[in-house]
């Protein structure tokens, strides 16, 4: 492996049974976080029927979780280095379980949005803690790479299983049961963590700089909100103002980090060409996956007419493809340069987007959709495993928490932006296309429901004129086609970027 990675490897020591058991403990919150990203995708129609959120509120329910995680990851990664990574993991897990209970019994959309935001803040404590503790458990570089591959596979597996678990729960319980999965998982973690996980505090870190924390939030949250509003409403003044605030916050944050002896975010981590390119791959790759996950799960229920459980079972093949990629990609990277492993997987992934983009709007083609989405997940499993290892493996041990936070921040940001951008693109196309098909004599209530979204149209389906619901389903498919086309073009470009930008990284077997 290159000197860039080897120079940071601390005192290699083979891990034993205790360390691998510790990895199994860390897999619990990792799996849980992956589940929480996608478990609501199939629950959204049932949730919408119960709480009656607007289309904007529905998008916030889905993506505020990822936005808050992205906003607080840098802070929590640095905080864990200061107060102890295991301690922060346990505190965050407790808060995550409490917020999950609130979300499960939320009587209104507004309260559910707040609970999802609290889940995001709590989730921001879990993600860097789990990944940073792996660097403490596994000092040997090859074992660490395998452990990170397992970690990434568990997170990806959680994302893939989210619709399956959500569908199974909805077959027997109400939508809130999807949140209560966290409670038993956290209970096991709180018992096992003190027994199997080491505590680690980075030496000489000092106190947390609260002004840096504030500036990081000013940098990230308004920028994310601005992008969301641009995707939904175009170049509105509020969206442009939010983006301007985010840019100003970023400049002030960077300026302060350069002046601090012990910064909240060590900007030298971005000097690594490997780390920077891997972060770009993770960000863009997750944007496409999240947008397609939302649209495909809605297609299975709202267009194909499957129950949540049946729709969840249809997501089984993509889940298997993701697991195979998460395990197989690190093994291939021992003999083949990671650049070519990542690029090859992304090319196959772009073919999957192309299949989804070619779905006939006037026919139901579930097999074609699932085949395409399986290829999309092949790319996800590859970049999750290799990209994370490239980021964390390029950082010194005392900065593992911060490097882990950077990796997770871009992934969560990508997931949230994918829902906002591709989801909003599909919604925009739906509204534009359906507007010309609404009969003039239709009541204002029915016209508003039909023009808002497909799930709103389904809620009043029995009162719609004959054939109009089928037209709205076809229009939804057109929106999914366009989003898949946009995602496929971006992923194909990303494949070229990764082949060029990571070509200097040796195969893992040459470490």
C-alpha positions in Angstrom: 0.0 0.0 0.0 1.1 3.6 -0.5 3.1 5.5 2.1 0.1 7.8 2.6 -1.7 5.0 4.3 1.2 3.1 5.9 2.7 6.1 7.6 -0.3 6.3 9.9 -0.5 2.6 10.9 -0.1 2.4 14.7 1.8 -0.5 16.2 0.3 -3.5 14.3 -1.0 -6.2 16.6 -3.2 -9.1 15.5 -6.7 -9.0 17.0 -8.0 -11.9 19.0 -11.4 -13.3 19.9 -12.2 -10.4 22.2 -11.7 -7.9 19.5 -13.8 -9.7 17.0 -16.6 -10.1 19.6 -16.3 -6.3 20.1 -16.8 -5.9 16.4 -20.0 -7.9 16.7 -21.2 -5.4 19.4 -20.3 -2.5 17.1 -22.3 -4.1 14.4 -25.5 -3.6 16.4 -25.8 0.2 16.3 -24.4 0.1 12.7 -27.2 -2.2 11.6 -29.7 -0.1 13.5 -28.6 3.1 11.8 -28.9 1.5 8.4 -32.3 0.3 9.2 -33.5 3.7 10.4 -32.4 5.3 7.1 -34.8 3.2 5.0 -37.3 1.5 7.3 -39.8 4.3 6.8 -39.7 4.1 3.0 -42.4 1.4 3.0 -44.1 2.8 6.1 -44.6 6.2 4.4 -47.9 5.5 2.7 -49.4 4.1 6.0 -47.9 7.0 8.0 -49.3 9.5 5.4 -52.8 8.0 5.7 -52.7 8.3 9.5 -51.0 11.6 10.1 -52.0 13.3 6.8 -48.7 15.2 6.3 -48.3 17.6 3.4 -45.9 16.6 0.7 -43.3 19.0 2.2 -43.8 17.5 5.7 -43.5 14.0 4.2 -40.1 14.9 2.7 -39.0 16.4 6.0 -40.1 13.3 7.9 -37.9 11.3 5.5 -34.8 13.4 5.3 -34.5 15.6 8.5 -32.9 12.5 10.2 -30.0 12.5 7.7 -29.7 16.3 7.7 -29.3 16.4 11.5 -26.8 13.5 11.5 -24.8 15.4 8.8 -24.9 18.6 10.8 -23.7 17.1 14.1 -21.3 14.4 13.0 -18.1 16.5 13.0 -19.0 17.8 16.5 -19.8 14.3 17.9 -16.7 12.7 16.3 -14.5 15.3 18.0 -16.5 15.0 21.2 -15.9 11.3 21.3 -12.2 11.8 21.0 -12.4 14.1 24.0 -14.8 12.4 26.5 -14.3 8.8 25.4 -15.6 7.0 22.3 -17.3 4.2 24.3 -18.9 6.6 26.6 -20.3 8.7 23.8 -21.6 5.5 22.1 -23.6 4.5 25.1 -25.0 8.0 25.8 -26.0 8.3 22.2 -27.6 4.9 22.1 -29.7 5.7 25.1 -30.9 9.0 23.5 -31.6 7.2 20.3 -33.9 4.7 22.0 -35.8 7.4 23.8 -36.3 9.4 20.6 -37.5 6.3 18.8 -40.3 5.8 21.4 -41.4 9.4 21.0 -41.4 9.0 17.2 -43.4 5.7 17.4 -46.3 7.4 19.3 -46.2 10.8 17.6 -49.8 11.9 17.0 -49.0 14.7 14.5 -46.6 15.1 11.6 -44.9 18.1 13.4 -44.0 16.0 16.4 -42.7 13.2 14.2 -40.4 15.6 12.4 -39.0 16.8 15.7 -38.5 13.2 16.9 -36.7 12.4 13.7 -34.5 15.4 14.2 -33.7 14.2 17.7 -32.9 10.7 16.2 -30.5 12.4 13.9 -28.6 14.2 16.7 -28.4 10.9 18.6 -27.4 9.0 15.5 -24.5 11.4 15.0 -23.0 10.2 18.3 -23.2 6.5 17.2 -21.7 6.6 13.8 -18.2 8.0 14.4 -18.0 6.2 17.7 -18.5 2.7 16.1 -16.0 3.3 13.3 -13.4 5.0 15.5 -13.5 2.2 18.0 -12.7 -0.3 15.2 -9.4 1.5 14.7 -8.8 1.0 18.4 -9.7 -2.7 18.3 -7.7 -3.5 15.2 -4.2 -2.2 15.0 -3.2 -4.5 12.2 -4.0 -2.8 8.9 -5.2 -5.9 7.0 -7.5 -6.9 9.9 -8.7 -3.3 10.2 -9.6 -3.3 6.5 -11.6 -6.5 6.9 -13.3 -5.2 10.0 -14.3 -1.9 8.2 -15.6 -4.0 5.4 -17.8 -5.9 7.8 -18.9 -2.6 9.4 -19.8 -1.1 6.0 -21.6 -4.2 5.0 -23.7 -4.2 8.2 -24.7 -0.6 7.6 -25.5 -1.4 4.0 -27.3 -4.5 5.1 -29.4 -2.4 7.5 -30.3 -0.1 4.7 -31.3 -3.0 2.5 -33.3 -4.8 5.2 -35.1 -1.6 6.2 -37.9 -2.2 3.7 -38.1 -5.9 4.5 -38.4 -5.3 8.2 -40.7 -2.4 7.7 -43.0 -4.5 5.5 -43.1 -7.3 8.0 -43.9 -5.0 10.9 -46.6 -3.2 8.9 -48.2 -6.5 8.1 -49.0 -7.0 11.8 -48.6 -3.6 13.6 -49.0 0.1 13.0 -46.4 2.3 11.3 -44.9 3.4 14.7 -43.6 -0.2 15.3 -40.8 0.6 12.8 -39.2 2.9 15.3 -39.5 0.5 18.3 -36.9 -1.8 16.7 -34.3 0.4 18.3 -35.2 -0.4 21.8 -34.1 -4.0 22.2 -31.0 -3.4 20.0 -29.9 -0.5 22.4 -30.6 -2.7 25.4 -28.2 -5.4 24.2 -25.6 -2.8 23.3 -25.7 -1.1 26.8 -25.1 -4.5 28.4 -22.3 -5.7 26.1 -20.4 -2.5 25.4 -18.7 -2.2 28.8 -17.6 -5.8 28.7 -16.1 -6.0 25.2 -15.3 -2.5 24.0 -12.2 -0.5 25.1 -12.4 3.1 26.1 -10.3 5.6 24.2 -9.6 9.3 24.6 -7.2 11.1 22.3 -4.4 12.6 24.4 -4.2 16.4 24.7 -7.5 17.2 23.0 -8.6 19.8 25.5 -12.1 21.3 25.7 -14.6 21.4 22.9 -14.6 24.7 21.1 -18.3 25.8 21.3 -17.9 28.5 18.7 -16.6 26.0 16.2 -19.6 23.8 17.0 -21.9 26.7 16.3 -20.1 27.6 13.1 -20.2 24.0 11.9 -24.0 24.0 12.3 -24.3 27.4 10.6 -22.2 26.0 7.7 -24.0 22.7 7.2 -27.7 23.1 8.1 -28.6 26.2 6.1 -26.7 24.9 3.1 -28.7 21.6 3.2 -31.9 23.5 3.6 -31.1 25.8 0.7 -30.4 22.8 -1.6 -33.6 21.2 -0.5 -35.6 24.3 -1.3 -33.9 24.9 -4.6 -34.8 21.3 -5.7 -38.4 21.9 -4.6 -39.2 25.5 -5.5 -36.4 26.7 -7.8 -34.4 29.9 -7.2 -36.6 31.2 -4.5 -35.2 34.1 -2.3 -35.4 31.9 0.9 -33.4 29.1 -0.7 -30.7 31.5 -2.0 -30.5 33.3 1.3 -30.0 29.9 3.1 -27.3 28.9 0.7 -25.5 32.3 1.3 -25.7 31.8 5.0 -24.2 28.3 4.6 -21.4 29.5 2.5 -20.6 32.3 4.9 -20.7 29.9 7.8 -18.3 27.5 6.0 -15.8 30.3 5.4 -15.9 31.4 9.0 -15.7 27.8 10.2 -12.6 27.1 8.1 -11.0 30.4 9.2 -11.4 29.5 12.9 -10.1 25.9 12.4 -6.9 27.3 10.9 -6.4 29.5 13.9 -7.0 26.9 16.6 -4.1 24.8 18.0 -6.6 21.9 18.5 -9.4 22.4 15.9 -12.8 20.8 15.9 -12.0 19.5 12.4 -8.4 19.0 11.4 -8.3 20.4 7.9 -5.0 18.5 7.2 -7.2 15.4 6.7 -8.4 16.9 3.4 -4.8 17.2 2.2 -4.9 13.4 1.5 -5.7 12.9 -2.1 -7.0 9.4 -1.3 -9.3 10.6 1.5 -10.7 13.5 -0.5 -11.5 11.4 -3.6 -13.1 8.7 -1.5 -15.3 11.3 0.2 -16.5 12.5 -3.2 -17.3 9.0 -4.3 -19.3 8.4 -1.2 -21.2 11.6 -1.4 -22.3 11.4 -5.1 -22.8 7.6 -4.9 -25.2 7.9 -2.0 -27.2 10.7 -3.6 -28.3 8.4 -6.4 -29.0 5.4 -4.2 -31.2 7.3 -1.7 -33.3 8.9 -4.4 -33.9 5.6 -6.1 -34.7 3.8 -2.9 -37.5 6.2 -2.1 -39.0 6.0 -5.6 -38.6 2.3 -6.1 -40.3 1.4 -2.8 -43.1 3.8 -3.7 -43.4 2.3 -7.1 -43.8 -1.2 -5.6 -46.7 0.0 -3.4 -48.4 2.8 -5.2 -48.1 1.6 -8.8 -47.7 -2.1 -8.6 -50.1 -2.3 -5.7 -48.1 -4.6 -3.4 -48.6 -4.7 0.3 -45.7 -3.4 2.5 -44.6 -6.9 3.3 -44.6 -8.1 -0.4 -42.9 -4.9 -1.5 -40.3 -5.5 1.3 -39.7 -9.1 0.1 -39.1 -7.8 -3.4 -36.2 -5.8 -2.0 -34.4 -9.0 -1.0 -32.4 -9.4 -4.3 -30.9 -5.9 -4.0 -30.0 -6.6 -0.4 -28.2 -9.8 -1.4 -26.3 -7.9 -4.1 -25.3 -5.3 -1.6 -23.9 -7.8 0.9 -22.0 -9.6 -1.9 -20.4 -6.4 -3.0 -19.6 -5.3 0.5 -17.7 -8.6 1.2 -16.4 -9.2 -2.3 -15.0 -5.7 -3.1 -12.4 -5.7 -0.3 -11.3 -9.2 -1.4 -10.9 -8.0 -5.1 -9.1 -4.9 -3.9 -6.3 -7.1 -2.5 -5.3 -8.0 -6.1 -6.8 -5.2 -8.2 -6.3 -1.5 -7.6 -9.3 -0.1 -5.6 -9.8 2.5 -8.3 -10.7 -0.1 -10.9 -12.9 -2.1 -8.5 -14.9 1.0 -7.6 -15.1 2.2 -11.2 -16.2 -1.2 -12.5 -19.0 -1.4 -9.8 -20.2 2.1 -10.6 -20.4 1.3 -14.4 -22.6 -1.7 -13.6 -24.6 0.5 -11.2 -25.2 3.1 -14.0 -26.6 0.3 -16.1 -29.1 -0.4 -13.3 -30.2 3.3 -13.4 -30.6 2.9 -17.1 -32.9 -0.1 -16.7 -35.1 1.9 -14.2 -35.1 4.9 -16.6 -36.5 2.7 -19.4 -39.5 1.4 -17.5 -42.7 1.7 -19.5 -45.0 4.2 -17.8 -48.1 2.5 -19.1 -47.1 -1.0 -17.8 -46.1 -2.6 -14.5 -42.5 -4.0 -14.9 -41.5 -5.0 -11.4 -38.8 -7.5 -12.4 -37.1 -4.9 -14.5 -37.2 -2.4 -11.7 -35.7 -4.8 -9.2 -33.0 -6.0 -11.6 -32.0 -2.4 -12.1 -32.1 -1.6 -8.4 -30.0 -4.6 -7.6 -27.2 -3.2 -9.9 -27.6 0.1 -8.1 -27.0 -1.6 -4.8 -24.0 -3.4 -6.2 -22.3 0.0 -6.5 -23.5 1.0 -3.1 -22.0 -2.0 -1.4 -18.6 -1.5 -3.1 -18.2 2.2 -2.4 -19.4 1.8 1.2 -16.8 -0.8 2.0 -13.8 0.6 0.1 -14.6 4.3 0.4 -14.9 4.1 4.2 -11.6 2.2 4.5 -9.8 4.6 2.3 -10.9 7.6 4.4 -10.3 6.1 7.9 -7.1 4.3 6.9 -5.6 7.6 5.7 -5.9 9.2 9.1 -3.7 9.0 12.3 -5.1 7.0 15.2 -5.8 10.1 17.3 -7.9 11.6 14.5 -9.9 8.4 13.8 -13.0 9.9 15.4 -12.9 13.0 13.1 -12.1 10.9 10.0 -14.9 8.6 10.8 -17.2 11.6 11.2 -16.1 13.0 7.9 -16.9 9.7 6.1 -20.3 9.3 7.8 -21.1 13.0 7.2 -20.8 12.8 3.5 -22.7 9.5 3.4 -25.6 10.9 5.4 -25.5 14.1 3.5 -25.7 12.1 0.3 -28.6 10.0 1.5 -30.5 13.2 2.6 -29.7 15.0 -0.6 -30.7 12.0 -2.7 -34.2 12.1 -1.2 -34.4 15.9 -1.5 -33.0 16.2 -5.1 -34.2 13.1 -6.9 -37.4 12.9 -4.8 -38.2 16.5 -5.6 -37.4 16.1 -9.3 -39.9 13.2 -9.5 -42.4 15.3 -7.6 -41.9 18.2 -9.9 -42.4 16.1 -13.0 -45.5 14.5 -11.5 -47.1 17.9 -10.7 -46.3 19.4 -14.1 -47.6 16.4 -16.0 -50.7 15.8 -13.9 -51.8 19.4 -13.9 -52.9 19.2 -17.5 -55.0 16.1 -16.9 -57.2 17.4 -14.0 -60.8 17.8 -15.3 -62.2 21.3 -15.0 -65.3 20.1 -13.2 -63.4 18.4 -10.4 -63.9 19.7 -6.9 -61.1 21.7 -5.4 -60.4 19.1 -2.7 -60.0 16.3 -5.2 -57.9 18.5 -7.6 -55.6 19.4 -4.8 -55.1 15.8 -3.7 -54.5 14.6 -7.3 -52.1 17.4 -8.1 -50.1 17.1 -4.9 -48.7 13.5 -5.0 -49.6 9.9 -6.0 -50.1 8.8 -2.4 -52.6 11.7 -1.9 -54.4 10.7 -5.0 -54.7 7.1 -3.7 -56.2 8.4 -0.5 -59.2 9.7 -2.6 -59.0 7.0 -5.3 -62.6 5.9 -4.9 -63.9 9.4 -5.7 -61.8 10.0 -8.8 -63.2 9.6 -12.3 -62.5 6.3 -14.1 -59.0 6.0 -15.4 -57.6 9.1 -13.7 -55.8 7.1 -11.0 -54.1 5.0 -13.7 -53.0 8.2 -15.4 -51.5 9.5 -12.1 -49.6 6.2 -11.7 -48.2 6.5 -15.2 -47.1 10.1 -14.5 -45.4 9.0 -11.3 -43.4 6.4 -13.3 -42.4 9.2 -15.7 -40.9 11.1 -12.8 -39.1 8.0 -11.6 -37.7 7.5 -15.1 -36.3 11.1 -15.2 -34.8 10.7 -11.7 -33.1 7.4 -12.7 -31.7 9.0 -15.9 -30.2 11.9 -13.9 -28.8 9.5 -11.3 -27.3 7.2 -14.0 -25.5 10.0 -15.8 -24.0 11.2 -12.5 -22.9 7.7 -11.5 -21.3 7.1 -14.9 -19.3 10.3 -14.5 -18.3 9.3 -11.0 -16.9 6.0 -12.3 -14.5 7.9 -14.5 -13.6 10.2 -11.7 -12.8 7.3 -9.3 -10.7 5.5 -11.9 -8.6 8.6 -12.4 -8.6 10.0 -8.9 -7.8 6.8 -7.0 -5.4 5.2 -9.5 -2.4 5.9 -7.3 -3.7 3.6 -4.5 -2.1 0.2 -4.5 -4.0 -3.1 -4.1 -4.7 -3.8 -0.4 -2.5 -6.9 -0.6 0.6 -4.7 -1.0 0.2 -3.0 2.3 
